[in-house]
Amino acid sequence: MENSKKSAYPLGVHTSNANAGLTKREYFAAMAMQGLLANPRLSDLQTMERFNGKTVGESLAIISIEYADELLKQLEQ
């Protein structure tokens, strides 16, 4: 199984992979998004209707996933 698809909390009480909660990728993306949303300059982006052809929410999600993927890539080394 790819590292990005492994459970973020593998020692939990889950009995199967189907119910393992968040993957590492999902967890890292959520943490990246949390940090991005904590940025006080985010309000500058929120005043824009579109950011690079996408809504601010779409852009934040894409950026968060990119950060998560890069972290997983670096952890593989």
Backbone as XML, in Angstrom:
<?xml version="1.0"?>
<chain id="A" units="angstrom">
  <residue number="1" name="MET">
    <atom name="N" x="0.847" y="-1.181" z="0.000"/>
    <atom name="CA" x="0.000" y="0.000" z="0.000"/>
    <atom name="C" x="0.890" y="1.241" z="0.000"/>
  </residue>
  <residue number="2" name="GLU">
    <atom name="N" x="0.507" y="2.207" z="-0.809"/>
    <atom name="CA" x="1.255" y="3.462" z="-0.853"/>
    <atom name="C" x="1.200" y="4.162" z="0.499"/>
  </residue>
  <residue number="3" name="ASN">
    <atom name="N" x="2.287" y="4.843" z="0.833"/>
    <atom name="CA" x="2.358" y="5.574" z="2.096"/>
    <atom name="C" x="1.220" y="6.585" z="2.213"/>
  </residue>
  <residue number="4" name="SER">
    <atom name="N" x="0.877" y="7.246" z="1.096"/>
    <atom name="CA" x="-0.167" y="8.271" z="1.141"/>
    <atom name="C" x="-1.540" y="7.695" z="1.449"/>
  </residue>
  <residue number="5" name="LYS">
    <atom name="N" x="-1.732" y="6.392" z="1.229"/>
    <atom name="CA" x="-3.032" y="5.762" z="1.475"/>
    <atom name="C" x="-3.107" y="5.064" z="2.825"/>
  </residue>
  <residue number="6" name="LYS">
    <atom name="N" x="-1.986" y="5.044" z="3.545"/>
    <atom name="CA" x="-1.983" y="4.433" z="4.873"/>
    <atom name="C" x="-2.693" y="5.348" z="5.857"/>
  </residue>
  <residue number="7" name="SER">
    <atom name="N" x="-3.218" y="4.761" z="6.910"/>
    <atom name="CA" x="-3.938" y="5.513" z="7.930"/>
    <atom name="C" x="-3.025" y="6.489" z="8.655"/>
  </residue>
  <residue number="8" name="ALA">
    <atom name="N" x="-3.557" y="7.665" z="8.935"/>
    <atom name="CA" x="-2.802" y="8.652" z="9.704"/>
    <atom name="C" x="-2.673" y="8.212" z="11.165"/>
  </residue>
  <residue number="9" name="TYR">
    <atom name="N" x="-3.564" y="7.343" z="11.615"/>
    <atom name="CA" x="-3.566" y="6.855" z="12.990"/>
    <atom name="C" x="-3.660" y="5.322" z="12.985"/>
  </residue>
  <residue number="10" name="PRO">
    <atom name="N" x="-2.584" y="4.636" z="12.580"/>
    <atom name="CA" x="-2.668" y="3.182" z="12.398"/>
    <atom name="C" x="-2.855" y="2.371" z="13.669"/>
  </residue>
  <residue number="11" name="LEU">
    <atom name="N" x="-2.594" y="2.928" z="14.820"/>
    <atom name="CA" x="-2.708" y="2.164" z="16.064"/>
    <atom name="C" x="-4.046" y="2.364" z="16.750"/>
  </residue>
  <residue number="12" name="GLY">
    <atom name="N" x="-5.000" y="2.895" z="16.016"/>
    <atom name="CA" x="-6.326" y="3.145" z="16.580"/>
    <atom name="C" x="-7.112" y="1.861" z="16.764"/>
  </residue>
  <residue number="13" name="VAL">
    <atom name="N" x="-8.379" y="1.995" z="17.014"/>
    <atom name="CA" x="-9.237" y="0.848" z="17.284"/>
    <atom name="C" x="-9.901" y="0.308" z="16.025"/>
  </residue>
  <residue number="14" name="HIS">
    <atom name="N" x="-9.470" y="0.783" z="14.884"/>
    <atom name="CA" x="-10.079" y="0.360" z="13.633"/>
    <atom name="C" x="-9.763" y="-1.101" z="13.349"/>
  </residue>
  <residue number="15" name="THR">
    <atom name="N" x="-10.746" y="-1.800" z="12.818"/>
    <atom name="CA" x="-10.558" y="-3.219" z="12.566"/>
    <atom name="C" x="-10.263" y="-3.538" z="11.107"/>
  </residue>
  <residue number="16" name="SER">
    <atom name="N" x="-10.489" y="-2.582" z="10.212"/>
    <atom name="CA" x="-10.210" y="-2.834" z="8.802"/>
    <atom name="C" x="-9.755" y="-1.556" z="8.131"/>
  </residue>
  <residue number="17" name="ASN">
    <atom name="N" x="-9.060" y="-1.701" z="7.006"/>
    <atom name="CA" x="-8.616" y="-0.537" z="6.249"/>
    <atom name="C" x="-9.789" y="0.281" z="5.724"/>
  </residue>
  <residue number="18" name="ALA">
    <atom name="N" x="-10.919" y="-0.366" z="5.478"/>
    <atom name="CA" x="-12.083" y="0.332" z="4.952"/>
    <atom name="C" x="-12.586" y="1.382" z="5.942"/>
  </residue>
  <residue number="19" name="ASN">
    <atom name="N" x="-12.247" y="1.215" z="7.209"/>
    <atom name="CA" x="-12.728" y="2.128" z="8.238"/>
    <atom name="C" x="-11.543" y="2.708" z="9.013"/>
  </residue>
  <residue number="20" name="ALA">
    <atom name="N" x="-10.456" y="2.994" z="8.324"/>
    <atom name="CA" x="-9.243" y="3.435" z="9.006"/>
    <atom name="C" x="-9.188" y="4.938" z="9.204"/>
  </residue>
  <residue number="21" name="GLY">
    <atom name="N" x="-10.238" y="5.652" z="8.891"/>
    <atom name="CA" x="-10.241" y="7.097" z="9.081"/>
    <atom name="C" x="-9.461" y="7.805" z="7.989"/>
  </residue>
  <residue number="22" name="LEU">
    <atom name="N" x="-8.858" y="8.928" z="8.333"/>
    <atom name="CA" x="-8.119" y="9.725" z="7.356"/>
    <atom name="C" x="-6.850" y="9.027" z="6.903"/>
  </residue>
  <residue number="23" name="THR">
    <atom name="N" x="-6.547" y="9.189" z="5.618"/>
    <atom name="CA" x="-5.252" y="8.735" z="5.123"/>
    <atom name="C" x="-4.216" y="9.781" z="5.493"/>
  </residue>
  <residue number="24" name="LYS">
    <atom name="N" x="-2.953" y="9.415" z="5.358"/>
    <atom name="CA" x="-1.887" y="10.385" z="5.620"/>
    <atom name="C" x="-2.036" y="11.581" z="4.684"/>
  </residue>
  <residue number="25" name="ARG">
    <atom name="N" x="-2.368" y="11.324" z="3.420"/>
    <atom name="CA" x="-2.521" y="12.413" z="2.455"/>
    <atom name="C" x="-3.635" y="13.368" z="2.884"/>
  </residue>
  <residue number="26" name="GLU">
    <atom name="N" x="-4.766" y="12.815" z="3.277"/>
    <atom name="CA" x="-5.882" y="13.650" z="3.724"/>
    <atom name="C" x="-5.512" y="14.438" z="4.977"/>
  </residue>
  <residue number="27" name="TYR">
    <atom name="N" x="-4.838" y="13.787" z="5.906"/>
    <atom name="CA" x="-4.450" y="14.448" z="7.150"/>
    <atom name="C" x="-3.473" y="15.593" z="6.881"/>
  </residue>
  <residue number="28" name="PHE">
    <atom name="N" x="-2.439" y="15.319" z="6.062"/>
    <atom name="CA" x="-1.457" y="16.362" z="5.755"/>
    <atom name="C" x="-2.104" y="17.515" z="4.993"/>
  </residue>
  <residue number="29" name="ALA">
    <atom name="N" x="-3.018" y="17.208" z="4.082"/>
    <atom name="CA" x="-3.710" y="18.271" z="3.340"/>
    <atom name="C" x="-4.561" y="19.113" z="4.288"/>
  </residue>
  <residue number="30" name="ALA">
    <atom name="N" x="-5.205" y="18.474" z="5.243"/>
    <atom name="CA" x="-6.020" y="19.213" z="6.209"/>
    <atom name="C" x="-5.160" y="20.135" z="7.068"/>
  </residue>
  <residue number="31" name="MET">
    <atom name="N" x="-3.990" y="19.636" z="7.474"/>
    <atom name="CA" x="-3.090" y="20.462" z="8.283"/>
    <atom name="C" x="-2.555" y="21.639" z="7.463"/>
  </residue>
  <residue number="32" name="ALA">
    <atom name="N" x="-2.241" y="21.399" z="6.188"/>
    <atom name="CA" x="-1.776" y="22.485" z="5.320"/>
    <atom name="C" x="-2.881" y="23.522" z="5.148"/>
  </residue>
  <residue number="33" name="MET">
    <atom name="N" x="-4.112" y="23.056" z="4.930"/>
    <atom name="CA" x="-5.226" y="23.989" z="4.752"/>
    <atom name="C" x="-5.468" y="24.784" z="6.034"/>
  </residue>
  <residue number="34" name="GLN">
    <atom name="N" x="-5.343" y="24.134" z="7.170"/>
    <atom name="CA" x="-5.517" y="24.831" z="8.442"/>
    <atom name="C" x="-4.502" y="25.963" z="8.570"/>
  </residue>
  <residue number="35" name="GLY">
    <atom name="N" x="-3.257" y="25.683" z="8.223"/>
    <atom name="CA" x="-2.228" y="26.716" z="8.274"/>
    <atom name="C" x="-2.503" y="27.845" z="7.288"/>
  </residue>
  <residue number="36" name="LEU">
    <atom name="N" x="-2.921" y="27.492" z="6.074"/>
    <atom name="CA" x="-3.229" y="28.519" z="5.076"/>
    <atom name="C" x="-4.395" y="29.399" z="5.532"/>
  </residue>
  <residue number="37" name="LEU">
    <atom name="N" x="-5.407" y="28.784" z="6.120"/>
    <atom name="CA" x="-6.571" y="29.546" z="6.579"/>
    <atom name="C" x="-6.255" y="30.417" z="7.783"/>
  </residue>
  <residue number="38" name="ALA">
    <atom name="N" x="-5.210" y="30.077" z="8.529"/>
    <atom name="CA" x="-4.817" y="30.880" z="9.693"/>
    <atom name="C" x="-4.048" y="32.132" z="9.275"/>
  </residue>
  <residue number="39" name="ASN">
    <atom name="N" x="-3.671" y="32.197" z="8.016"/>
    <atom name="CA" x="-2.908" y="33.335" z="7.518"/>
    <atom name="C" x="-3.803" y="34.578" z="7.471"/>
  </residue>
  <residue number="40" name="PRO">
    <atom name="N" x="-3.437" y="35.644" z="8.174"/>
    <atom name="CA" x="-4.277" y="36.852" z="8.175"/>
    <atom name="C" x="-4.386" y="37.506" z="6.794"/>
  </residue>
  <residue number="41" name="ARG">
    <atom name="N" x="-3.462" y="37.230" z="5.900"/>
    <atom name="CA" x="-3.510" y="37.813" z="4.558"/>
    <atom name="C" x="-4.507" y="37.095" z="3.662"/>
  </residue>
  <residue number="42" name="LEU">
    <atom name="N" x="-5.101" y="36.012" z="4.143"/>
    <atom name="CA" x="-6.099" y="35.300" z="3.357"/>
    <atom name="C" x="-7.265" y="36.213" z="3.003"/>
  </residue>
  <residue number="43" name="SER">
    <atom name="N" x="-7.567" y="37.166" z="3.859"/>
    <atom name="CA" x="-8.677" y="38.072" z="3.574"/>
    <atom name="C" x="-8.452" y="38.845" z="2.281"/>
  </residue>
  <residue number="44" name="ASP">
    <atom name="N" x="-7.181" y="39.070" z="1.902"/>
    <atom name="CA" x="-6.890" y="39.722" z="0.629"/>
    <atom name="C" x="-7.409" y="38.874" z="-0.529"/>
  </residue>
  <residue number="45" name="LEU">
    <atom name="N" x="-7.234" y="37.555" z="-0.431"/>
    <atom name="CA" x="-7.718" y="36.657" z="-1.472"/>
    <atom name="C" x="-9.225" y="36.521" z="-1.451"/>
  </residue>
  <residue number="46" name="GLN">
    <atom name="N" x="-9.802" y="36.556" z="-0.270"/>
    <atom name="CA" x="-11.240" y="36.354" z="-0.153"/>
    <atom name="C" x="-12.036" y="37.490" z="-0.788"/>
  </residue>
  <residue number="47" name="THR">
    <atom name="N" x="-11.419" y="38.640" z="-0.961"/>
    <atom name="CA" x="-12.137" y="39.743" z="-1.597"/>
    <atom name="C" x="-12.202" y="39.568" z="-3.112"/>
  </residue>
  <residue number="48" name="MET">
    <atom name="N" x="-11.352" y="38.695" z="-3.645"/>
    <atom name="CA" x="-11.367" y="38.427" z="-5.077"/>
    <atom name="C" x="-12.432" y="37.385" z="-5.389"/>
  </residue>
  <residue number="49" name="GLU">
    <atom name="N" x="-13.178" y="37.599" z="-6.470"/>
    <atom name="CA" x="-14.199" y="36.615" z="-6.840"/>
    <atom name="C" x="-13.554" y="35.339" z="-7.359"/>
  </residue>
  <residue number="50" name="ARG">
    <atom name="N" x="-12.487" y="35.497" z="-8.111"/>
    <atom name="CA" x="-11.779" y="34.345" z="-8.681"/>
    <atom name="C" x="-10.283" y="34.499" z="-8.463"/>
  </residue>
  <residue number="51" name="PHE">
    <atom name="N" x="-9.591" y="33.384" z="-8.320"/>
    <atom name="CA" x="-8.136" y="33.365" z="-8.149"/>
    <atom name="C" x="-7.594" y="32.354" z="-9.148"/>
  </residue>
  <residue number="52" name="ASN">
    <atom name="N" x="-6.922" y="32.851" z="-10.172"/>
    <atom name="CA" x="-6.406" y="31.993" z="-11.241"/>
    <atom name="C" x="-7.493" y="31.130" z="-11.869"/>
  </residue>
  <residue number="53" name="GLY">
    <atom name="N" x="-8.656" y="31.720" z="-12.092"/>
    <atom name="CA" x="-9.747" y="30.984" z="-12.725"/>
    <atom name="C" x="-10.512" y="30.072" z="-11.803"/>
  </residue>
  <residue number="54" name="LYS">
    <atom name="N" x="-10.175" y="30.056" z="-10.542"/>
    <atom name="CA" x="-10.849" y="29.190" z="-9.569"/>
    <atom name="C" x="-11.293" y="30.027" z="-8.379"/>
  </residue>
  <residue number="55" name="THR">
    <atom name="N" x="-12.241" y="29.491" z="-7.642"/>
    <atom name="CA" x="-12.646" y="30.173" z="-6.422"/>
    <atom name="C" x="-11.510" y="30.082" z="-5.409"/>
  </residue>
  <residue number="56" name="VAL">
    <atom name="N" x="-11.563" y="30.910" z="-4.399"/>
    <atom name="CA" x="-10.531" y="30.876" z="-3.360"/>
    <atom name="C" x="-10.518" y="29.506" z="-2.679"/>
  </residue>
  <residue number="57" name="GLY">
    <atom name="N" x="-11.691" y="28.950" z="-2.418"/>
    <atom name="CA" x="-11.771" y="27.631" z="-1.789"/>
    <atom name="C" x="-11.127" y="26.545" z="-2.635"/>
  </residue>
  <residue number="58" name="GLU">
    <atom name="N" x="-11.405" y="26.568" z="-3.937"/>
    <atom name="CA" x="-10.789" y="25.595" z="-4.838"/>
    <atom name="C" x="-9.273" y="25.748" z="-4.843"/>
  </residue>
  <residue number="59" name="SER">
    <atom name="N" x="-8.812" y="26.991" z="-4.899"/>
    <atom name="CA" x="-7.375" y="27.246" z="-4.920"/>
    <atom name="C" x="-6.711" y="26.768" z="-3.635"/>
  </residue>
  <residue number="60" name="LEU">
    <atom name="N" x="-7.338" y="27.026" z="-2.490"/>
    <atom name="CA" x="-6.779" y="26.574" z="-1.209"/>
    <atom name="C" x="-6.723" y="25.051" z="-1.135"/>
  </residue>
  <residue number="61" name="ALA">
    <atom name="N" x="-7.754" y="24.385" z="-1.636"/>
    <atom name="CA" x="-7.767" y="22.921" z="-1.624"/>
    <atom name="C" x="-6.644" y="22.370" z="-2.497"/>
  </residue>
  <residue number="62" name="ILE">
    <atom name="N" x="-6.476" y="22.936" z="-3.685"/>
    <atom name="CA" x="-5.427" y="22.476" z="-4.600"/>
    <atom name="C" x="-4.051" y="22.687" z="-3.984"/>
  </residue>
  <residue number="63" name="ILE">
    <atom name="N" x="-3.823" y="23.859" z="-3.419"/>
    <atom name="CA" x="-2.535" y="24.166" z="-2.796"/>
    <atom name="C" x="-2.274" y="23.229" z="-1.618"/>
  </residue>
  <residue number="64" name="SER">
    <atom name="N" x="-3.294" y="22.979" z="-0.799"/>
    <atom name="CA" x="-3.144" y="22.095" z="0.361"/>
    <atom name="C" x="-2.766" y="20.687" z="-0.071"/>
  </residue>
  <residue number="65" name="ILE">
    <atom name="N" x="-3.401" y="20.188" z="-1.119"/>
    <atom name="CA" x="-3.096" y="18.851" z="-1.621"/>
    <atom name="C" x="-1.683" y="18.805" z="-2.184"/>
  </residue>
  <residue number="66" name="GLU">
    <atom name="N" x="-1.274" y="19.870" z="-2.876"/>
    <atom name="CA" x="0.090" y="19.918" z="-3.409"/>
    <atom name="C" x="1.119" y="19.880" z="-2.281"/>
  </residue>
  <residue number="67" name="TYR">
    <atom name="N" x="0.862" y="20.606" z="-1.196"/>
    <atom name="CA" x="1.768" y="20.575" z="-0.040"/>
    <atom name="C" x="1.816" y="19.170" z="0.555"/>
  </residue>
  <residue number="68" name="ALA">
    <atom name="N" x="0.651" y="18.538" z="0.708"/>
    <atom name="CA" x="0.599" y="17.192" z="1.268"/>
    <atom name="C" x="1.369" y="16.209" z="0.394"/>
  </residue>
  <residue number="69" name="ASP">
    <atom name="N" x="1.168" y="16.291" z="-0.915"/>
    <atom name="CA" x="1.868" y="15.386" z="-1.829"/>
    <atom name="C" x="3.379" y="15.590" z="-1.776"/>
  </residue>
  <residue number="70" name="GLU">
    <atom name="N" x="3.817" y="16.829" z="-1.685"/>
    <atom name="CA" x="5.254" y="17.095" z="-1.611"/>
    <atom name="C" x="5.839" y="16.564" z="-0.300"/>
  </residue>
  <residue number="71" name="LEU">
    <atom name="N" x="5.114" y="16.736" z="0.796"/>
    <atom name="CA" x="5.584" y="16.214" z="2.079"/>
    <atom name="C" x="5.715" y="14.700" z="2.016"/>
  </residue>
  <residue number="72" name="LEU">
    <atom name="N" x="4.724" y="14.022" z="1.465"/>
    <atom name="CA" x="4.789" y="12.570" z="1.335"/>
    <atom name="C" x="5.951" y="12.152" z="0.443"/>
  </residue>
  <residue number="73" name="LYS">
    <atom name="N" x="6.180" y="12.885" z="-0.619"/>
    <atom name="CA" x="7.294" y="12.592" z="-1.518"/>
    <atom name="C" x="8.627" y="12.713" z="-0.775"/>
  </residue>
  <residue number="74" name="GLN">
    <atom name="N" x="8.782" y="13.767" z="0.005"/>
    <atom name="CA" x="10.019" y="13.972" z="0.758"/>
    <atom name="C" x="10.195" y="12.923" z="1.838"/>
  </residue>
  <residue number="75" name="LEU">
    <atom name="N" x="9.110" y="12.499" z="2.449"/>
    <atom name="CA" x="9.182" y="11.467" z="3.495"/>
    <atom name="C" x="9.580" y="10.109" z="2.932"/>
  </residue>
  <residue number="76" name="GLU">
    <atom name="N" x="9.318" y="9.878" z="1.661"/>
    <atom name="CA" x="9.689" y="8.612" z="1.018"/>
    <atom name="C" x="11.198" y="8.509" z="0.825"/>
  </residue>
  <residue number="77" name="GLN">
    <atom name="N" x="11.903" y="9.622" z="0.831"/>
    <atom name="CA" x="13.347" y="9.617" z="0.583"/>
    <atom name="C" x="14.124" y="9.256" z="1.825"/>
  </residue>
</chain>
